[in-house]
Amino acid sequence: MNFSSARQHFYQEIQQPDENIDLAKAALYIAQEEYPDLDVEHYLNALDTMAAEAKKRLPIGRYPLRVIQSINQYLYEDLGFAGNKKDYYDPRNSFFNDVIDRRLGIPISLALVYLEVARRVDFPMVGVGMPLHFLIRPDIPDMEIFVDAFNNGEVMFAEDCQERLSQIYQQSVTLQPEFLAAVNHRQFLVRMLTNLKYIYLKQQDIEKALAAVERILLLLPDMILELRDRGLLYYQLGLYSQATQDLQSYLTRVPDAEDAPVIRRLLTEMARG
């Protein structure tokens, strides 16, 4: 595979067993495609420094809610991290170096800052892939509390999560158990890249949207809709050979897909040249 240096580092990182993937490194390698001169070690050291400072502030009795309160005070009050509500779709909210530098992000990128600091102070947490709003929670059995890193580390219970979902969808939403399930490292990175994909599609930046989809498929090659989308992006870029290969593969796997007639028309059009 003829990858850029950043893509090669990303690929190497995700070849490990899921639990061994370093989320911070992988996220920085994602950002490195946008910023080729990005110094990954500099930002890993910045996280180490943050964690060392956070550790000094931890309560003597490490009760989970007190630890969360202490981390919240450090990240949001002392350092000034915040959700970027004014410009949510700025791509910089998804680049981990920018999030650390600017102290601004979206739910998943701020969650990653929180997760990395918490891990370094021996308070492991996991990501929770709630639809449209990423959360985190302590990795403690039977502890059903959630932290909203986008909203200053607000502590939430399941009922609060349902209310937050209803606010986001602007209608009553029934909270399904899978909405609050922990995500693994590959799923976490896919969600980060999916955010970038839709930001770039909104901006009509097809090449950067394609780069996001390519990395999603490196993480989870069986994501059939991403295979289709890669084919459609190739088509928009005039890369008809690659587009044909992906779209034919898509139809082979899901011949009765709702969009199959549209895909077949595109394939016919490309075959005619």
DOLO-110370 format. One line per 10 residues: number of its first residue (from 1); for each residue x, y, z of N, C-alpha, C. Coordinates in nm, 3 decimals. Atoms other than C-alpha are relative to their C-alpha. Example, Ala and Ser with C-alpha at 12.3 -4.5 7.8 and 13.67 -1.06 7.14 Angstrom:
1 = 0.089:-0.119:0.000:1.230:-0.450:0.780:0.090:0.120:0.000 ~ -0.082:-0.119:-0.006:1.367:-0.106:0.714:-0.077:0.109:0.073 $
END
This chain:
1 = 0.084:-0.119:0.000:0.000:0.000:0.000:0.088:0.125:0.000 ~ -0.080:-0.122:0.012:0.138:0.339:-0.102:-0.061:0.110:0.086 ~ 0.058:-0.094:-0.095:0.052:0.541:0.208:0.094:0.117:0.024 ~ -0.079:-0.110:-0.053:0.167:0.882:0.322:0.060:-0.044:0.133 ~ -0.064:0.034:-0.127:0.387:0.880:0.631:-0.103:-0.005:0.113 ~ 0.103:-0.003:-0.105:0.092:0.978:0.853:-0.093:-0.119:-0.011 ~ 0.091:0.114:0.021:-0.133:0.712:0.699:0.070:-0.131:0.038 ~ -0.075:0.120:-0.034:0.140:0.453:0.740:0.008:-0.018:0.152 ~ -0.004:0.008:-0.146:0.178:0.536:1.109:-0.136:-0.040:0.057 ~ 0.135:0.033:-0.044:-0.198:0.521:1.153:-0.027:-0.149:-0.024 $
11 = 0.023:0.141:0.036:-0.213:0.185:0.974:0.075:-0.093:0.095 ~ -0.079:0.083:-0.091:0.066:0.042:1.189:-0.060:-0.003:0.140 ~ 0.058:-0.007:-0.135:-0.101:0.160:1.509:-0.123:-0.089:0.011 ~ 0.127:0.074:-0.010:-0.433:-0.006:1.426:0.015:-0.147:-0.036 ~ -0.021:0.143:0.025:-0.276:-0.340:1.334:0.006:-0.080:0.129 ~ -0.010:0.068:-0.129:-0.249:-0.420:1.703:-0.137:-0.051:0.045 ~ 0.129:0.036:-0.062:-0.517:-0.598:1.907:-0.070:0.126:0.049 ~ 0.076:-0.122:-0.026:-0.794:-0.349:1.976:0.040:0.068:0.130 ~ -0.026:-0.061:-0.131:-0.715:-0.299:2.343:0.139:0.061:0.009 ~ -0.135:-0.056:-0.001:-0.352:-0.217:2.258:0.014:0.125:-0.087 $
21 = -0.007:-0.120:0.083:-0.433:0.061:2.013:0.004:0.123:0.091 ~ -0.013:-0.125:-0.076:-0.318:0.393:2.157:-0.089:0.104:-0.067 ~ 0.097:-0.091:0.061:-0.616:0.620:2.093:0.059:0.138:-0.027 ~ -0.058:-0.133:0.019:-0.421:0.941:2.141:0.094:0.002:-0.120 ~ -0.091:0.007:0.114:-0.151:0.835:1.897:-0.077:-0.011:-0.131 ~ 0.078:0.019:0.123:-0.403:0.716:1.640:-0.072:0.128:-0.039 ~ 0.069:-0.127:0.029:-0.600:1.041:1.670:0.098:0.104:-0.052 ~ -0.101:-0.095:0.048:-0.280:1.241:1.624:0.048:-0.036:-0.140 ~ -0.036:0.040:0.137:-0.190:1.036:1.316:-0.110:0.040:-0.098 ~ 0.108:-0.051:0.085:-0.534:1.125:1.178:0.024:0.148:-0.029 $
31 = -0.024:-0.144:0.016:-0.453:1.492:1.237:0.124:0.027:-0.084 ~ -0.127:-0.022:0.071:-0.107:1.450:1.086:-0.019:0.003:-0.151 ~ 0.026:-0.011:0.144:-0.259:1.406:0.741:-0.036:0.144:-0.037 ~ 0.032:-0.141:0.021:-0.388:1.762:0.777:0.120:0.089:0.031 ~ -0.116:-0.077:-0.044:-0.072:1.885:0.950:0.124:-0.090:-0.010 ~ -0.112:0.095:0.019:0.227:1.692:0.805:0.116:0.021:0.097 ~ -0.112:-0.026:-0.091:0.473:1.861:1.043:-0.037:-0.020:0.147 ~ 0.046:0.019:-0.138:0.272:1.770:1.353:0.096:-0.091:0.076 ~ -0.090:0.076:-0.086:0.498:1.646:1.633:-0.085:-0.081:0.099 ~ 0.087:0.085:-0.081:0.308:1.353:1.784:0.049:-0.006:0.145 $
41 = -0.054:0.011:-0.135:0.541:1.321:2.083:-0.027:0.126:0.083 ~ 0.027:-0.126:-0.072:0.488:1.687:2.173:-0.138:-0.005:0.066 ~ 0.137:0.001:-0.054:0.115:1.630:2.219:-0.020:-0.113:0.100 ~ 0.005:0.105:-0.102:0.160:1.301:2.402:0.062:0.049:0.130 ~ -0.062:-0.059:-0.120:0.392:1.486:2.640:-0.094:0.101:0.066 ~ 0.096:-0.097:-0.056:0.128:1.757:2.679:-0.107:-0.072:0.083 ~ 0.098:0.079:-0.076:-0.121:1.491:2.789:0.062:-0.051:0.130 ~ -0.069:0.045:-0.121:0.136:1.353:3.033:0.007:0.112:0.103 ~ -0.011:-0.115:-0.090:0.185:1.700:3.178:-0.135:0.032:0.063 ~ 0.134:-0.025:-0.052:-0.189:1.755:3.212:-0.035:-0.102:0.108 $
51 = 0.035:0.106:-0.094:-0.230:1.422:3.385:0.078:0.014:0.130 ~ -0.081:-0.018:-0.121:0.056:1.493:3.626:-0.059:0.111:0.087 ~ 0.063:-0.108:-0.076:-0.112:1.819:3.725:-0.134:-0.044:0.058 ~ 0.130:0.047:-0.049:-0.452:1.654:3.752:0.018:-0.093:0.119 ~ -0.023:0.097:-0.108:-0.306:1.383:3.975:0.025:0.071:0.133 ~ -0.027:-0.075:-0.123:-0.187:1.643:4.226:-0.128:0.048:0.067 ~ 0.125:-0.056:-0.051:-0.545:1.762:4.264:-0.100:-0.107:0.045 ~ 0.095:0.106:-0.032:-0.707:1.422:4.318:-0.024:-0.010:0.150 ~ 0.029:0.016:-0.143:-0.882:1.364:4.650:0.071:-0.123:0.056 ~ -0.069:0.113:-0.064:-0.719:1.129:4.899:-0.084:-0.127:-0.013 $
61 = 0.090:0.114:0.021:-1.020:0.898:4.898:-0.050:0.003:-0.143 ~ 0.030:-0.005:0.144:-1.062:0.806:4.533:-0.142:-0.050:-0.030 ~ 0.137:0.033:0.036:-1.439:0.788:4.524:-0.026:0.052:-0.141 ~ 0.013:-0.039:0.142:-1.540:0.798:4.155:-0.056:0.140:-0.023 ~ 0.060:-0.132:0.025:-1.763:1.105:4.176:0.095:0.112:0.041 ~ -0.096:-0.103:-0.042:-1.494:1.297:4.363:0.115:0.012:-0.099 ~ -0.105:-0.003:0.102:-1.232:1.198:4.108:-0.049:0.076:-0.123 ~ 0.057:-0.070:0.116:-1.460:1.314:3.827:-0.010:0.150:0.027 ~ 0.011:-0.141:-0.036:-1.525:1.640:4.008:0.137:0.068:-0.006 ~ -0.136:-0.056:0.000:-1.150:1.694:4.049:0.052:0.017:-0.143 $
71 = -0.044:-0.009:0.140:-1.074:1.619:3.682:-0.077:0.112:-0.071 ~ 0.081:-0.106:0.061:-1.361:1.845:3.578:0.054:0.138:0.033 ~ -0.050:-0.132:-0.041:-1.227:2.135:3.779:0.129:0.034:-0.073 ~ -0.128:-0.026:0.065:-0.882:2.096:3.630:-0.017:0.027:-0.150 ~ 0.012:-0.014:0.145:-0.985:2.049:3.266:-0.083:0.122:-0.041 ~ 0.094:-0.102:0.047:-1.273:2.294:3.246:0.017:0.136:0.068 ~ -0.017:-0.128:-0.069:-1.203:2.557:3.510:0.144:0.050:-0.009 ~ -0.140:-0.044:0.000:-0.823:2.563:3.528:0.054:0.015:-0.143 ~ -0.056:-0.003:0.136:-0.737:2.481:3.165:-0.095:0.064:-0.101 ~ 0.094:-0.068:0.089:-1.054:2.617:3.006:-0.047:-0.080:-0.120 $
81 = 0.057:0.080:0.109:-1.151:2.323:2.784:-0.150:0.026:-0.008 ~ 0.143:-0.028:0.018:-1.497:2.376:2.636:-0.048:-0.060:-0.131 ~ 0.062:0.042:0.125:-1.737:2.249:2.375:-0.014:0.119:-0.093 ~ 0.010:-0.109:0.097:-1.725:2.457:2.059:-0.142:0.005:-0.056 ~ 0.140:-0.007:0.040:-2.094:2.535:2.036:-0.023:0.105:-0.109 ~ 0.016:-0.106:0.100:-2.042:2.841:1.815:0.036:-0.048:-0.140 ~ -0.045:0.047:0.132:-1.862:2.658:1.535:0.025:-0.150:0.007 ~ -0.006:0.144:-0.026:-1.940:2.292:1.590:0.066:-0.077:-0.115 ~ -0.046:0.076:0.117:-1.851:2.185:1.235:0.135:0.047:-0.054 ~ -0.138:-0.035:0.035:-1.506:2.342:1.224:0.084:-0.128:0.008 $
91 = -0.079:0.124:-0.004:-1.275:2.052:1.128:0.102:-0.003:0.113 ~ -0.100:-0.003:-0.107:-1.028:2.169:1.391:-0.053:-0.061:0.129 ~ 0.058:0.064:-0.119:-1.270:2.040:1.654:0.024:-0.151:0.002 ~ -0.023:0.144:0.011:-1.186:1.690:1.530:0.147:-0.037:-0.005 ~ -0.144:0.029:0.003:-0.808:1.723:1.507:0.055:0.013:0.141 ~ -0.033:0.008:-0.142:-0.663:1.619:1.839:0.104:0.104:0.041 ~ -0.098:-0.103:-0.033:-0.367:1.857:1.825:-0.068:0.136:0.017 ~ 0.072:-0.127:-0.010:-0.601:2.151:1.764:-0.084:0.005:0.128 ~ 0.082:0.004:-0.122:-0.827:2.040:2.048:0.086:0.030:0.123 ~ -0.090:-0.024:-0.113:-0.532:2.035:2.288:0.050:0.145:-0.001 $
101 = -0.052:-0.137:0.008:-0.397:2.369:2.161:-0.107:0.105:0.027 ~ 0.104:-0.103:-0.005:-0.725:2.558:2.134:-0.094:-0.017:0.119 ~ 0.089:0.031:-0.113:-0.902:2.391:2.430:-0.147:0.000:-0.044 ~ 0.136:0.005:0.054:-1.207:2.355:2.205:-0.018:-0.130:-0.076 ~ 0.024:0.123:0.074:-1.371:2.047:2.063:-0.147:-0.035:-0.006 ~ 0.135:0.057:0.005:-1.678:1.838:1.998:-0.004:-0.115:0.101 ~ 0.009:0.100:-0.107:-1.807:1.561:2.227:0.109:-0.108:-0.005 ~ -0.093:0.113:0.002:-1.578:1.283:2.104:0.145:0.045:0.017 ~ -0.139:-0.043:-0.015:-1.257:1.487:2.084:0.029:0.046:0.142 ~ -0.017:-0.036:-0.141:-1.308:1.635:2.430:-0.004:-0.125:0.088 $
111 = 0.002:0.127:-0.073:-1.396:1.286:2.551:0.137:-0.066:-0.004 ~ -0.132:0.062:0.010:-1.058:1.170:2.424:0.100:0.068:0.094 ~ -0.086:-0.069:-0.097:-0.877:1.439:2.624:-0.027:-0.054:0.140 ~ 0.041:0.045:-0.134:-1.072:1.331:2.931:0.046:-0.145:0.024 ~ -0.039:0.141:-0.013:-1.010:0.959:2.870:0.150:-0.014:0.021 ~ -0.146:0.011:-0.008:-0.637:1.012:2.823:0.053:0.051:0.134 ~ -0.042:-0.050:-0.132:-0.599:1.221:3.138:-0.042:-0.100:0.108 ~ 0.049:0.095:-0.100:-0.813:0.978:3.338:0.083:-0.128:0.002 ~ -0.081:0.122:0.007:-0.614:0.679:3.215:0.135:0.020:0.066 ~ -0.132:-0.028:-0.055:-0.289:0.843:3.315:0.000:0.019:0.151 $
121 = 0.006:-0.013:-0.147:-0.412:0.904:3.670:-0.063:-0.126:0.062 ~ 0.048:0.131:-0.048:-0.522:0.539:3.701:-0.148:0.002:0.037 ~ 0.146:0.000:-0.015:-0.893:0.613:3.672:-0.059:-0.034:-0.138 ~ 0.040:0.037:0.136:-0.985:0.415:3.359:-0.146:0.029:-0.030 ~ 0.135:-0.029:0.047:-1.288:0.526:3.163:-0.014:-0.055:-0.141 ~ 0.025:0.052:0.135:-1.450:0.410:2.840:-0.094:0.096:-0.073 ~ 0.090:-0.079:0.082:-1.627:0.580:2.553:-0.136:-0.066:-0.011 ~ 0.139:0.048:0.013:-2.003:0.548:2.517:-0.058:0.064:-0.127 ~ 0.040:-0.050:0.131:-2.135:0.577:2.163:-0.146:0.035:-0.013 ~ 0.140:-0.041:0.010:-2.471:0.739:2.227:-0.022:0.070:-0.134 $
131 = 0.024:-0.066:0.129:-2.629:0.853:1.897:0.011:0.151:0.011 ~ -0.014:-0.145:0.016:-2.528:1.207:1.801:0.065:0.072:0.117 ~ -0.063:-0.070:-0.113:-2.365:1.278:2.137:0.083:-0.100:0.079 ~ -0.091:0.096:-0.061:-2.061:1.090:2.259:0.020:0.031:0.148 ~ -0.019:-0.013:-0.144:-2.023:1.028:2.633:0.115:-0.090:0.044 ~ -0.096:0.092:-0.060:-1.776:0.854:2.864:-0.054:-0.042:0.136 ~ 0.040:0.044:-0.134:-1.813:0.660:3.187:0.117:-0.073:0.065 ~ -0.105:0.077:-0.069:-1.590:0.507:3.455:-0.009:-0.147:-0.038 ~ -0.004:0.142:0.034:-1.480:0.156:3.365:-0.005:-0.082:0.129 ~ 0.023:0.066:-0.129:-1.622:0.020:3.690:-0.130:-0.080:-0.012 $
141 = 0.121:0.082:0.014:-1.870:-0.272:3.692:-0.117:0.057:0.080 ~ 0.127:-0.040:-0.064:-2.230:-0.176:3.771:-0.005:0.148:0.039 ~ 0.008:-0.143:-0.029:-2.150:0.195:3.789:-0.060:0.070:-0.121 ~ 0.073:-0.059:0.112:-2.410:0.357:3.566:-0.005:0.152:0.011 ~ -0.004:-0.146:0.012:-2.293:0.715:3.566:0.080:0.034:-0.125 ~ -0.059:-0.040:0.126:-2.192:0.899:3.253:0.050:0.143:0.012 ~ -0.059:-0.134:-0.003:-1.982:1.207:3.188:-0.009:0.060:-0.139 ~ 0.013:-0.072:0.127:-2.055:1.460:2.915:0.118:0.097:-0.012 ~ -0.121:-0.081:0.011:-1.713:1.595:2.820:-0.024:0.129:-0.077 ~ 0.032:-0.120:0.078:-1.873:1.848:2.584:-0.063:0.108:0.086 $
151 = 0.069:-0.094:-0.089:-2.071:2.008:2.864:0.067:0.004:0.137 ~ -0.077:-0.025:-0.123:-1.798:2.070:3.122:0.002:-0.119:0.095 ~ -0.009:0.118:-0.085:-1.795:1.711:3.247:-0.125:-0.028:0.081 ~ 0.127:0.023:-0.071:-2.160:1.706:3.350:-0.019:-0.149:0.028 ~ 0.027:0.138:-0.039:-2.240:1.387:3.540:-0.147:-0.031:-0.029 ~ 0.134:0.035:0.043:-2.544:1.208:3.401:-0.034:-0.143:0.039 ~ 0.051:0.135:-0.020:-2.758:0.906:3.477:-0.079:-0.038:-0.125 ~ 0.068:0.047:0.121:-2.951:0.697:3.225:-0.118:0.089:-0.037 ~ 0.116:-0.086:0.028:-3.261:0.916:3.262:0.044:0.132:-0.063 ~ -0.052:-0.124:0.058:-3.051:1.223:3.185:0.041:-0.021:-0.146 $
161 = -0.041:0.032:0.137:-2.914:1.052:2.875:-0.121:-0.003:-0.092 ~ 0.122:0.003:0.080:-3.267:0.989:2.752:-0.050:0.142:-0.027 ~ 0.044:-0.139:0.017:-3.355:1.353:2.811:0.089:0.074:-0.099 ~ -0.093:-0.065:0.092:-3.041:1.467:2.627:-0.027:-0.043:-0.144 ~ 0.032:0.050:0.134:-3.128:1.245:2.331:-0.125:0.066:-0.055 ~ 0.125:-0.062:0.044:-3.480:1.384:2.316:0.022:0.146:-0.038 ~ -0.033:-0.139:0.034:-3.337:1.736:2.318:0.068:0.008:-0.136 ~ -0.075:-0.001:0.126:-3.101:1.653:2.032:-0.092:-0.029:-0.119 ~ 0.090:0.039:0.109:-3.370:1.484:1.821:-0.126:0.088:-0.007 ~ 0.117:-0.089:-0.009:-3.631:1.743:1.926:-0.131:-0.078:-0.005 $
171 = 0.120:0.082:-0.016:-3.879:1.466:1.995:0.031:-0.108:0.103 ~ -0.020:0.103:-0.101:-3.931:1.192:2.250:0.073:-0.120:-0.060 ~ -0.080:0.112:0.047:-3.671:0.917:2.208:0.009:-0.104:0.111 ~ -0.013:0.108:-0.097:-3.674:0.579:2.380:0.145:-0.044:0.007 ~ -0.140:0.037:-0.018:-3.334:0.501:2.523:0.016:-0.151:-0.011 ~ -0.027:0.143:0.018:-3.214:0.163:2.395:0.129:-0.036:0.074 ~ -0.121:0.039:-0.075:-2.955:-0.035:2.597:0.128:0.019:-0.080 ~ -0.122:-0.011:0.081:-2.712:-0.031:2.305:0.048:0.145:-0.014 ~ -0.040:-0.140:0.009:-2.713:0.351:2.309:0.107:0.034:0.105 ~ -0.093:-0.029:-0.110:-2.514:0.339:2.634:0.110:-0.106:0.012 $
181 = -0.104:0.104:-0.001:-2.284:0.051:2.542:0.137:0.064:-0.023 ~ -0.137:-0.048:0.020:-1.909:0.104:2.562:0.045:-0.034:-0.142 ~ -0.057:0.025:0.133:-1.724:0.131:2.231:0.144:-0.045:0.016 ~ -0.140:0.039:-0.004:-1.394:-0.035:2.158:0.083:0.106:-0.073 ~ -0.088:-0.104:0.055:-1.094:0.153:2.023:-0.022:0.023:-0.149 ~ 0.025:-0.018:0.143:-1.163:0.087:1.656:-0.131:0.076:-0.023 ~ 0.127:-0.070:0.013:-1.523:0.199:1.696:0.014:0.148:0.036 ~ -0.025:-0.139:-0.040:-1.403:0.513:1.872:0.061:0.078:-0.117 ~ -0.068:-0.068:0.110:-1.171:0.602:1.584:-0.089:0.013:-0.123 ~ 0.096:-0.009:0.111:-1.439:0.523:1.326:-0.094:0.117:0.022 $
191 = 0.092:-0.111:-0.027:-1.668:0.769:1.498:0.069:0.135:-0.021 ~ -0.074:-0.124:0.025:-1.399:1.038:1.493:0.010:0.029:-0.149 ~ -0.017:-0.017:0.144:-1.339:0.981:1.124:-0.133:0.025:-0.070 ~ 0.132:-0.023:0.057:-1.711:0.970:1.048:-0.040:0.147:0.017 ~ 0.026:-0.143:-0.019:-1.743:1.317:1.198:0.074:0.082:-0.106 ~ -0.077:-0.072:0.102:-1.465:1.439:0.969:-0.058:-0.021:-0.139 ~ 0.060:0.031:0.132:-1.623:1.266:0.671:-0.119:0.092:-0.027 ~ 0.121:-0.079:0.024:-1.953:1.449:0.715:0.029:0.150:-0.001 ~ -0.041:-0.141:0.005:-1.784:1.782:0.786:0.050:0.033:-0.141 ~ -0.056:-0.027:0.132:-1.594:1.754:0.458:-0.103:-0.015:-0.111 $
201 = 0.107:0.010:0.099:-1.898:1.637:0.264:-0.083:0.128:0.000 ~ 0.076:-0.125:-0.011:-2.081:1.942:0.395:0.074:0.115:-0.068 ~ -0.082:-0.104:0.062:-1.792:2.157:0.271:0.030:-0.030:-0.147 ~ -0.026:0.043:0.138:-1.787:1.971:-0.063:0.149:-0.023:-0.027 ~ -0.142:0.033:0.016:-1.424:1.875:-0.003:0.009:-0.152:-0.017 ~ 0.014:0.142:0.030:-1.443:1.538:-0.174:0.128:-0.078:0.032 ~ -0.126:0.071:-0.025:-1.074:1.447:-0.147:0.021:-0.028:0.148 ~ -0.019:0.021:-0.144:-1.066:1.496:0.229:-0.107:-0.094:0.056 ~ 0.104:0.096:-0.041:-1.397:1.312:0.271:0.045:-0.142:-0.036 ~ -0.050:0.131:0.043:-1.244:1.025:0.074:0.110:-0.049:0.094 $
211 = -0.108:0.039:-0.091:-0.937:1.025:0.300:-0.057:-0.053:0.132 ~ 0.064:0.048:-0.124:-1.166:0.986:0.602:-0.059:-0.139:-0.021 ~ 0.062:0.130:0.027:-1.356:0.697:0.442:0.106:-0.108:-0.016 ~ -0.108:0.099:0.018:-1.033:0.523:0.343:0.050:-0.050:0.135 ~ -0.050:0.041:-0.132:-0.920:0.523:0.705:-0.106:-0.075:0.079 ~ 0.107:0.078:-0.063:-1.259:0.404:0.827:0.007:-0.145:-0.047 ~ -0.005:0.136:0.055:-1.223:0.104:0.597:0.128:-0.073:0.041 ~ -0.118:0.065:-0.058:-0.872:0.039:0.727:-0.033:-0.056:0.138 ~ 0.038:0.043:-0.135:-1.025:0.013:1.073:-0.099:-0.116:-0.003 ~ 0.108:0.100:0.007:-1.335:-0.188:0.982:-0.032:-0.027:-0.148 $
221 = 0.014:0.022:0.145:-1.307:-0.328:0.627:-0.138:-0.050:-0.043 ~ 0.130:0.056:0.038:-1.654:-0.487:0.637:-0.115:0.101:0.009 ~ 0.107:-0.100:-0.005:-1.845:-0.159:0.669:-0.049:0.027:-0.142 ~ 0.044:0.004:0.139:-2.043:-0.205:0.351:-0.044:0.138:-0.051 ~ 0.044:-0.132:0.045:-2.193:0.144:0.340:0.119:0.093:-0.023 ~ -0.120:-0.081:0.024:-1.847:0.296:0.368:0.066:-0.042:-0.132 ~ -0.050:0.046:0.130:-1.739:0.080:0.074:-0.077:0.069:-0.113 ~ 0.083:-0.070:0.099:-2.031:0.224:-0.123:0.039:0.147:-0.009 ~ -0.031:-0.143:0.000:-1.946:0.577:-0.016:0.138:0.027:-0.061 ~ -0.131:-0.019:0.064:-1.583:0.533:-0.115:-0.015:-0.007:-0.152 $
231 = 0.023:0.009:0.143:-1.701:0.422:-0.457:-0.065:0.126:-0.057 ~ 0.067:-0.122:0.047:-1.929:0.725:-0.488:0.095:0.119:0.000 ~ -0.098:-0.109:-0.004:-1.648:0.958:-0.385:0.102:-0.014:-0.113 ~ -0.087:0.023:0.116:-1.416:0.797:-0.640:-0.069:0.048:-0.128 ~ 0.077:-0.041:0.119:-1.690:0.855:-0.897:0.001:0.152:-0.014 ~ 0.002:-0.147:0.006:-1.715:1.224:-0.807:0.135:0.058:-0.038 ~ -0.135:-0.046:0.034:-1.339:1.254:-0.846:0.044:-0.046:-0.139 ~ -0.034:0.048:0.134:-1.350:1.089:-1.189:0.091:-0.121:-0.001 ~ -0.084:0.120:-0.009:-1.162:0.781:-1.066:-0.089:-0.122:-0.026 ~ 0.105:0.095:0.035:-1.390:0.545:-1.254:0.039:-0.145:0.021 $
241 = -0.042:0.138:-0.021:-1.183:0.228:-1.229:-0.020:-0.040:0.146 ~ 0.016:0.028:-0.144:-1.171:0.245:-0.848:-0.147:0.003:0.040 ~ 0.143:-0.012:-0.032:-1.535:0.356:-0.833:-0.074:-0.126:-0.044 ~ 0.067:0.120:0.052:-1.646:0.063:-1.048:0.026:-0.120:0.089 ~ -0.037:0.114:-0.085:-1.459:-0.186:-0.833:-0.078:0.002:0.131 ~ 0.069:-0.010:-0.128:-1.611:-0.058:-0.508:-0.150:-0.018:-0.015 ~ 0.145:0.005:0.015:-1.964:-0.018:-0.639:-0.047:-0.138:-0.045 ~ 0.035:0.138:0.037:-1.967:-0.361:-0.802:0.008:-0.091:0.122 ~ -0.014:0.080:-0.123:-1.843:-0.511:-0.475:-0.118:0.025:0.093 ~ 0.117:-0.035:-0.083:-2.121:-0.326:-0.291:-0.124:-0.075:-0.047 $
251 = 0.119:0.067:0.053:-2.389:-0.467:-0.522:0.009:-0.152:0.014 ~ -0.017:0.144:-0.019:-2.242:-0.816:-0.496:-0.041:-0.040:0.142 ~ 0.029:0.031:-0.140:-2.279:-0.801:-0.119:-0.145:0.028:0.037 ~ 0.139:-0.035:-0.032:-2.619:-0.631:-0.106:-0.076:0.031:-0.131 ~ 0.063:-0.023:0.131:-2.786:-0.680:-0.447:-0.139:0.063:0.009 ~ 0.135:-0.054:-0.014:-3.127:-0.580:-0.310:-0.003:0.132:0.079 ~ -0.004:-0.127:-0.073:-3.012:-0.255:-0.148:-0.095:0.100:-0.064 ~ 0.095:-0.099:0.050:-3.256:0.033:-0.179:0.059:0.086:-0.110 ~ -0.063:-0.087:0.100:-3.005:0.234:-0.378:0.062:-0.079:-0.116 ~ -0.059:0.083:0.106:-2.912:-0.058:-0.607:-0.030:0.053:-0.140 $
261 = 0.027:-0.052:0.136:-3.092:0.090:-0.913:0.088:0.120:-0.036 ~ -0.083:-0.118:0.025:-2.900:0.417:-0.877:0.145:-0.043:-0.024 ~ -0.138:0.047:0.014:-2.569:0.234:-0.833:0.019:-0.068:-0.135 ~ -0.011:0.068:0.130:-2.638:0.019:-1.141:0.004:0.101:-0.114 ~ -0.002:-0.103:0.104:-2.709:0.330:-1.347:0.138:0.066:-0.008 ~ -0.135:-0.059:-0.001:-2.376:0.479:-1.238:0.101:-0.095:-0.065 ~ -0.092:0.098:0.058:-2.195:0.159:-1.329:-0.015:-0.007:-0.152 ~ 0.025:0.001:0.145:-2.359:0.157:-1.672:0.059:0.124:-0.066 ~ -0.053:-0.127:0.052:-2.266:0.521:-1.724:0.152:-0.006:-0.010 ~ -0.146:0.007:0.003:-1.902:0.454:-1.632:0.048:-0.100:-0.105 $
271 = -0.040:0.101:0.099:-1.888:0.145:-1.855:-0.006:0.057:-0.141 ~ 0.012:-0.062:0.133:-1.999:0.357:-2.151:0.110:0.102:-0.025 ~ -0.109:-0.096:0.014:-1.715:0.595:-2.079:-0.048:0.141:-0.014 $
END
